[in-house]
Amino acid sequence: MTDLEAHVSQKGRKELVKQVRAKINELGIQYIYYQFVSVTGRIVGKGVPADHWESVAERGFQLVYGSTANLFVDRHKNYIGYGPEASELVGIPDPETFVQLPWDKRVARVFCTCFRNREEKVNPGGHLTSDCRGNLRIIHEEFKKKHKGLHMRHGCEPEMMWLKKGADGLPDGGFSKPNCYHIDQFESLRPVFMRVIEYCRAMGLDMIQGDHEDAPGQLELNFMFDDCLRTADRLTTYRQICAQVAREFNLIACFMSKPFMGVSASGCHHNISLWRGGEGKLNKLGNDNLPGLEDNYTYLKGGENTFMPLKGEAKPGPIGLNCIGGIIKHVGALTSIGSSTVNSYRRLWDTGFWAPVYADWGYQNRTCALRISAPGRFEYRSVDSTVNPYLMAAGILMAFDDGIVSKLDPGEPEERNIYAAMAAGKKVKKLPMSLGTALDELEKDEVIKKAMPDEMYKVFTHYKRDEWEKFMSTVTNWDLQQYWDYLP
C-alpha cells in the first residue's frame, strides 16, 4: 500500500467524509478551496464545486510540484525546486479541517496532504517531502513514538501591521500611530479587528487577547495554544482572514516583518511546552450549529506539562532544560526558518527594539532569544511574522529531540540585560545577522535539516538562496544615496 492509499483508507476517514457531505448539504456549500501550504507559508491549491466532494476526497486533485515553491522562478529563470518537465502532485483533503468561510457562506475550505503522483517511476503515491504541513504531522508522530507520548503544544503571538492603501494600490503608511498599548489607537482599528475576531471565532480560533503594538497600524491578536499542527493551521487561517478583512476595508494586511525604520518590527513569538496525556475538548465559540467539522473547534487540554518546575525550584523541569539546551545549540540554523526573509534581519539589526539576537535564556528577559514567559513554557523570540509555522514547529521538534537525547545543559539563566552581561565579560553566541549567514548555518546543521527531509530542503534552500542572491545583486536607493558622488 502506498502512502497515498494508506492516508485515504485510514481508520475513521470514511465517516469524516460523510460528515463533510452532511455539512455541505446543511450549510448550502457550493464551492470548496482545497488548500495546502508552500515553502514560504503561502496558501495554494485549487477550487472545486462541492458536488465533487466524494470523488476529490478519494482520488484527490493534481497540481504541479512547483506549487510547493509558489511556482516561482529564480534569477536565472529556472523554476524553483521542480522544472516544467516534472510530474504533478496529488492533493488529498483532510476532512477534519473542513470549515465554511464566514465572509462567503457558499464557500468552504479544507487543508490537504500532498503525495507524489501515482504514475511516478520512483516511490509512486509516496508522501511528497516538499509538503511542509505533511512533514510536520509525520515528524510530530515520530517524536511522540520516540519519547513515549511526549508531544508539543504551542501558541504564537502574530504581530502584523494594517497599512493604508495609496491610489496606486501600494502601501501608504500605517493606519494608526505607533503608540504601544494605547487604547485610543487600538480603538481606531476596532472595526477591523472586530471583523477579524468575528471571522476567527466562526472558523474555530479561540481569541484570547489583543493590543496595539509600537509600530504604525501594528496589532497583535492572540488565540489559544494547542497541538502544534492545529496551531500552525490556525495561524495560516488567521492570515487568510486578515487578508480578506483588508479587502473589505480597503487596507493592506502586512506580514512583512519591518516595513518602517525607527519603530518595532513584527515578530511571531512561539510559546512552547511538551506534554504527556490530555484529551481534546470541544469549544463551540458561540456557534450553536458548527459551520465545520468538530476538529476545527477542538483544543487539547489537560495532561502533564513536563516543562513545569520541580517542587521548590524556579527553573523548568529536566526535559524543559534539555529542550532549551537544544534550541540554544541549534539557534543558528533555526534562525533561517524563524527569520526567513532578507527583511527579517532589519528586525535583528535594530537592537534598540528588544531584538532577540543572542543565544541565551532567562526569566522575563526580552534581550535573550529565549525567555521563560510563565511557569511551564518558554518563549522562542527569534521568529518573525513571515515565518512558515509548519517548518518552524518541525525545526523546534528536531532541536528538542537532540536536547533530550543528548541531555544538553543550557547553563544558568541570565537575569541581567544581555548587553550589560556582555559588557561584564560574558561570552554569548550571536545569531546569524543576515539571511545568507543563516542559510550557511542551516547547511552545517544535520539535525535541523532533518526537519526538511529530502525535497523540502532542496526547495527551501533553492528558494532562499535565490532570494539572498537577488538582494545582493540589486542596486537600491541606499546604494545611490551612499555612493553616487563617492569620487572624486
C-alpha positions in Angstrom: 0.0 0.0 0.0 1.3 3.4 -0.9 1.4 6.4 1.5 -1.5 7.9 -0.5 -3.6 4.7 -0.3 -2.8 4.4 3.5 -3.9 8.0 4.0 -7.2 7.7 2.2 -8.0 4.4 3.9 -7.0 5.4 7.5 -9.5 4.4 10.2 -12.4 6.8 10.6 -11.8 8.8 7.5 -14.8 7.4 5.6 -17.1 8.6 8.3 -15.5 12.0 8.3 -16.0 12.2 4.5 -19.7 11.5 5.1 -19.8 14.2 7.9 -18.5 16.7 5.4 -21.2 15.9 2.9 -23.8 16.4 5.6 -22.3 19.8 6.4 -22.2 20.7 2.7 -25.9 20.0 2.5 -26.8 21.6 5.8 -24.8 24.9 5.1 -25.6 25.1 1.4 -21.9 25.0 0.4 -21.4 25.3 -3.3 -17.6 25.6 -3.7 -14.6 24.3 -1.8 -11.0 25.6 -1.6 -8.6 22.6 -1.5 -5.5 24.2 0.0 -2.0 23.4 1.2 0.9 25.5 2.2 4.0 26.4 0.2 7.6 26.7 1.3 7.1 30.3 2.3 3.8 29.7 4.2 1.6 30.9 1.3 -1.8 29.2 0.8 -2.0 27.5 -2.5 -4.4 24.9 -4.1 -7.5 24.6 -6.2 -11.2 25.3 -6.0 -13.8 22.7 -6.9 -17.6 22.7 -6.9 -18.9 20.9 -3.8 -20.8 18.4 -6.0 -17.5 16.6 -6.5 -16.6 16.3 -2.8 -16.6 12.5 -2.6 -14.5 11.9 -5.7 -11.9 14.5 -4.7 -11.9 13.1 -1.1 -10.9 9.7 -2.5 -8.9 10.5 -5.6 -7.6 14.0 -4.8 -6.7 16.7 -7.3 -3.5 17.3 -9.3 -1.3 20.4 -9.3 2.3 20.9 -10.5 5.0 20.1 -7.9 6.4 23.6 -8.3 3.3 25.0 -6.5 5.1 24.0 -3.2 7.6 26.7 -4.2 4.8 29.2 -5.3 5.7 28.3 -8.9 8.4 31.0 -8.7 11.5 31.3 -11.0 15.0 32.0 -9.8 17.2 34.8 -11.0 18.4 32.6 -13.9 14.7 32.0 -15.0 14.7 28.4 -13.7 11.7 27.2 -11.8 12.5 26.8 -8.1 12.5 23.2 -6.9 11.0 21.5 -9.9 11.3 22.0 -13.7 8.4 22.1 -16.2 9.1 18.5 -17.0 8.2 17.4 -13.5 5.0 15.4 -12.8 2.0 16.6 -10.8 1.4 16.1 -7.1 -1.8 14.7 -5.7 -3.6 16.7 -3.0 -5.8 14.6 -0.7 -8.2 16.6 1.5 -8.1 16.1 5.3 -11.8 16.2 6.0 -11.5 17.1 9.7 -10.3 20.5 8.6 -13.4 21.3 6.6 -15.0 24.7 7.6 -17.2 27.3 6.0 -15.8 30.7 5.1 -17.7 33.3 7.1 -17.3 36.0 4.5 -19.0 34.0 1.8 -21.0 31.2 3.3 -21.4 29.5 -0.1 -17.7 28.6 0.1 -15.7 26.3 2.4 -12.0 25.4 2.8 -10.2 22.2 3.6 -6.5 21.6 4.2 -4.8 18.8 2.1 -1.9 16.4 2.4 0.3 16.1 -0.7 1.6 13.0 -2.3 3.8 12.0 -5.3 1.9 11.2 -8.5 0.5 7.7 -8.8 2.4 7.2 -12.1 5.9 8.2 -10.8 8.6 5.6 -11.5 10.2 6.2 -8.1 8.0 6.0 -5.0 4.6 6.4 -6.7 2.0 7.7 -4.3 4.6 8.4 -1.7 4.5 11.3 0.7 5.6 14.5 -1.0 8.5 15.6 1.1 8.2 19.2 -0.1 4.8 19.3 1.7 5.7 21.2 4.8 2.3 20.5 6.5 2.5 16.8 5.8 6.1 16.8 7.1 5.1 18.3 10.4 2.5 15.7 11.0 5.0 12.9 10.3 7.8 14.5 12.4 5.5 15.0 15.3 4.1 11.5 15.2 7.7 10.1 15.2 8.6 12.4 18.1 5.7 11.1 20.1 6.6 7.4 19.5 10.3 8.0 20.3 9.6 9.9 23.5 6.7 7.8 24.9 3.8 10.1 24.1 5.6 13.4 24.6 4.1 16.0 22.3 4.4 19.7 21.6 1.8 22.3 22.3 2.4 25.9 21.5 0.8 29.2 20.9 2.1 32.1 18.9 1.9 35.9 19.0 1.2 37.0 15.4 2.1 40.7 15.1 1.2 42.4 11.8 0.5 45.9 10.5 -2.6 47.4 9.0 -1.5 49.8 6.3 -3.3 52.4 4.3 -3.6 51.8 0.6 -2.5 54.5 -1.8 -4.1 55.4 -5.1 -1.7 53.1 -6.8 -2.7 50.2 -4.6 0.7 50.3 -2.7 1.3 50.9 1.0 0.8 54.5 2.1 1.8 54.4 5.8 0.3 52.7 8.8 -3.3 53.2 9.7 -2.7 54.3 13.3 0.1 56.0 15.3 3.0 53.9 16.7 1.7 54.2 20.3 2.1 50.9 22.2 -0.8 49.7 24.3 -2.8 52.9 23.7 -6.5 52.1 23.7 -7.2 55.1 21.6 -5.1 53.8 18.7 -6.4 50.3 19.3 -9.9 51.8 19.1 -9.1 53.4 15.8 -8.8 49.9 14.3 -11.8 48.5 16.2 -14.0 47.9 13.1 -11.1 46.0 11.6 -10.1 43.8 14.5 -13.7 43.1 15.5 -14.3 41.8 12.0 -11.1 39.7 12.2 -12.3 38.2 15.6 -15.8 37.5 14.3 -14.3 35.5 11.4 -11.7 33.8 13.6 -14.4 32.5 16.0 -16.5 31.3 13.2 -13.5 29.2 11.9 -12.5 27.8 15.3 -9.9 30.2 16.7 -10.4 30.9 20.4 -9.3 34.5 20.5 -7.9 35.4 23.9 -6.3 38.9 23.9 -5.1 41.7 21.7 -3.4 45.1 21.8 -1.9 47.9 19.7 1.8 47.5 19.4 4.5 50.1 18.9 4.6 50.5 15.1 2.2 52.3 12.8 -1.0 50.2 12.4 0.6 47.3 14.3 -1.8 44.9 16.1 -1.3 41.6 18.0 -4.4 39.4 18.3 -3.7 36.1 20.0 -5.6 32.8 20.1 -5.4 29.8 22.4 -2.5 27.4 22.2 -2.9 23.8 21.1 -1.3 20.8 19.4 1.5 22.2 17.1 -0.2 21.1 13.8 -3.5 22.8 14.7 -1.7 25.9 15.9 0.1 26.1 12.5 -3.2 25.6 10.7 -4.8 28.3 12.8 -2.0 30.8 12.1 -2.4 30.1 8.4 -6.2 30.6 8.8 -5.6 33.8 10.7 -3.5 35.3 7.9 -6.2 34.2 5.4 -8.8 36.0 7.5 -6.7 39.2 7.8 -6.2 39.3 4.0 -10.0 39.1 3.5 -10.7 41.8 6.1 -8.1 44.0 4.4 -10.1 43.7 1.2 -13.3 44.6 2.9 -11.8 47.8 4.5 -9.6 48.8 1.5 -6.5 48.3 3.7 -3.3 46.2 3.4 -2.8 43.4 5.9 1.0 43.5 6.1 3.0 40.5 7.4 6.4 41.9 6.3 8.5 42.0 9.4 9.9 45.5 9.2 8.2 47.9 6.7 9.2 51.0 8.8 12.6 52.1 10.2 12.8 53.5 13.7 9.9 51.5 15.2 9.5 47.9 16.2 9.2 45.1 13.6 6.5 42.4 13.6 7.5 39.3 15.5 5.7 36.0 15.9 7.0 34.7 19.3 6.3 31.0 19.9 5.4 29.9 23.5 6.2 26.3 23.7 5.8 23.3 26.1 6.0 19.5 25.9 3.2 17.4 27.4 2.1 13.9 28.1 -1.6 12.8 28.0 -4.5 15.2 27.7 -7.6 15.0 25.6 -9.4 17.1 23.0 -12.1 19.4 24.3 -14.8 20.9 22.0 -15.2 24.7 22.2 -18.1 25.9 20.0 -17.1 29.5 20.4 -20.7 30.7 20.3 -21.5 28.6 17.2 -24.7 26.7 18.1 -24.6 24.8 14.8 -20.9 24.4 13.9 -20.1 25.7 10.4 -17.4 23.0 10.0 -16.2 19.7 11.5 -15.5 19.5 15.2 -11.7 19.2 14.9 -11.6 22.9 13.9 -13.1 23.8 17.3 -11.2 21.2 19.4 -8.3 22.0 21.7 -6.0 19.6 23.5 -6.4 20.1 27.3 -5.0 18.5 30.4 -2.2 16.1 30.9 1.3 16.6 32.3 3.3 19.6 31.3 6.9 18.4 31.5 8.3 21.9 31.4 6.8 22.7 34.8 9.5 23.4 37.5 10.2 20.7 40.1 8.9 21.4 43.6 10.8 24.3 45.2 12.6 25.3 42.0 12.1 28.1 39.5 13.8 26.5 36.6 11.9 24.4 34.1 11.9 20.7 34.7 14.8 18.5 33.4 13.0 17.9 30.0 12.4 21.6 29.6 16.1 22.5 30.4 17.3 19.9 27.9 14.9 21.4 25.3 16.3 24.9 26.0 19.8 23.5 25.5 18.7 22.0 22.2 17.3 25.4 20.9 20.5 27.2 22.0 22.7 24.7 20.3 20.8 24.9 17.0 19.6 28.5 17.1 21.8 29.4 14.1 20.1 27.0 11.8 16.7 27.7 13.3 17.1 31.4 12.5 17.0 30.6 8.8 13.4 29.4 9.4 12.2 31.8 12.0 13.8 34.8 10.2 13.3 33.6 6.7 13.5 36.8 4.5 16.1 39.4 3.8 13.9 42.0 5.5 13.8 39.8 8.7 17.3 40.9 9.5 16.3 44.5 9.6 14.5 43.5 12.8 17.6 41.8 14.3 19.9 44.8 13.5 17.5 47.3 15.1 18.6 46.2 18.6 17.1 49.2 20.3 13.7 47.5 20.0 14.3 44.3 22.0 15.6 42.4 19.1 16.5 38.8 20.2 20.0 38.5 18.7 21.8 36.4 21.4 21.6 32.7 22.0 20.9 32.8 25.7 17.9 32.3 28.0 16.4 33.9 31.1 13.3 34.7 33.1 11.3 37.5 31.6 14.4 38.7 29.9 13.5 40.1 26.5 17.1 40.7 25.4 17.6 36.9 25.0 16.4 34.6 22.2 14.6 32.5 24.8 12.7 33.6 27.9 10.6 31.8 30.5 7.4 33.7 29.9 5.5 31.7 32.5 6.0 28.5 34.6 5.6 25.6 32.2 6.5 27.2 29.0 9.2 29.2 27.3 9.1 31.9 24.6 11.2 31.4 21.5 11.6 35.0 20.3 13.7 34.7 17.2 10.7 34.3 15.0 9.0 37.0 12.9 5.7 37.5 11.1 6.9 35.9 7.8 7.5 32.5 9.4 6.3 29.3 7.9 4.8 27.8 11.1 5.0 24.2 9.9 8.7 24.4 9.1 9.3 26.3 12.4 7.5 23.7 14.5 9.3 20.9 12.8 12.7 22.5 13.4 11.9 23.1 17.1 10.9 19.4 17.5 14.2 18.4 16.0 16.1 20.7 18.4 14.1 19.3 21.3 14.8 15.8 20.3 18.6 16.5 20.2 18.3 18.3 23.5 16.5 15.4 25.2 18.6 12.6 23.7 21.9 14.4 24.3 20.8 15.8 27.7 22.0 19.2 26.7 22.5 21.7 29.5 21.6 25.3 28.7 23.6 26.7 31.7 22.3 29.1 34.2 19.5 31.6 33.2 20.7 35.1 32.5 18.8 37.7 34.7 20.8 40.7 33.5 20.2 42.7 30.4 22.3 40.6 27.9 24.2 43.7 26.8 25.1 44.5 30.4 26.2 40.9 30.9 28.4 41.0 27.8 29.9 44.3 28.9 30.8 42.5 32.2 32.7 39.8 30.2 30.1 37.1 29.4 30.7 35.3 26.2 27.4 34.7 24.3 26.9 33.3 20.8 25.2 35.8 18.4 22.5 34.8 16.0 23.2 35.0 12.2 22.7 38.6 11.2 21.8 38.0 7.5 19.8 35.5 5.6 22.9 34.3 3.8 24.7 33.6 7.0 21.7 31.8 8.5 21.5 29.6 5.4 25.2 28.8 5.9 24.3 27.7 9.5 21.5 25.6 8.3 23.7 23.9 5.7 26.1 22.8 8.5 23.3 21.6 10.9 22.3 18.0 10.1 19.8 17.9 13.0 17.7 20.8 11.8 18.0 19.7 8.2 16.0 16.6 9.2 13.0 19.0 9.7 13.2 19.5 5.9 13.5 15.9 4.6 14.7 15.3 1.0 12.9 17.6 -1.5 11.8 20.1 1.2 15.4 21.0 2.0 16.2 21.4 -1.7 13.2 23.6 -2.4 13.7 25.7 0.7 17.4 26.4 0.1 16.9 26.9 -3.7 14.2 29.5 -2.9 16.0 31.2 -0.1 19.5 31.2 -1.7 17.9 32.8 -4.7 16.2 35.4 -2.6 19.5 36.3 -1.0 21.3 36.4 -4.3 18.6 38.6 -5.9 19.0 41.0 -3.0 22.8 41.0 -3.2 22.7 41.7 -6.9 20.1 44.6 -6.7 21.1 48.3 -6.7 18.9 50.1 -4.2 18.1 53.7 -3.3 20.6 53.3 -0.4 23.4 52.5 -2.9 22.6 55.6 -4.9 22.4 57.9 -1.9 25.6 56.5 -0.4 27.8 56.3 -3.5 26.5 58.5 -6.4 29.1 61.2 -5.6 31.7 58.9 -3.9 34.5 60.1 -6.1 36.5 62.2 -6.9 
